């Protein structure tokens, strides 16, 4: 699966592994981001290409058949 531009405006929920705070980020942000800085604790988390693929696939699976 590729990082489809169809998901640029979709909000993805990212969770901080340090404090558990969750934050929404657009697909367009996610496609180019290399790290995620938590607004709560300031913790930094790497966002790998594998992480991105997993999030995009999860979104695609959850929306199959929905029209």
N, C-alpha and C positions, 0 to 999 in steps of 0.2 A: 504494500500500500504506500502511496505517496502522500505528501502533506497537501491535500487538495485546497485550491484557492476558494472552492465553494464554502469552505468553513472559516474563511477570514473573519466574518462578523459574528460567528458563534462564540458564546462565552464558555470557557472551560474552567472548571474548579480546580485550583491548585492548593494543596495543603502543605503547611510548613512542618517538616519532620522534627523540628526543634521544639515548637510550642503548640502545634496543632491548629493554629489559626488558618482559616481558609479564605482564599481570595479569588475572584473571577478575573480572568485574562482572556482577551480576544484571541482567536485563532491566528490572526495576522501577527500579533505580538509573540505568540508561542512559536511560530515558524522561525522567527529570527533570534529569539532569546537563547542565551547560553547559560544564564543563571537567573535565579529567582531570589529577590531580596524580600524577606518578610517585613511587612509594615508593622507587625506587632513586636517582635523581638529583635529584628535586624539581622537574623540569621540568614546565611547565604547557602543556597542549594543549587547544585549543577542541574541543568536540564539537558539531558542527552537526546540525541536523535531517536534512540530507542524509546525514551520516555514520551517523546512527541508522537511517535507512531502508535504507541499504546493508547494515548489519549484520543487520537483521531479515530483509531479503530473502535475504541469503546463507544465513542459518540455515534459512529456509523452503525454499529450493532444495535444500539439502543433506539435508533430512529428508523430501522428497517420496517417497511410496511406502513409507516406513518405518513399520511398525506393530508 
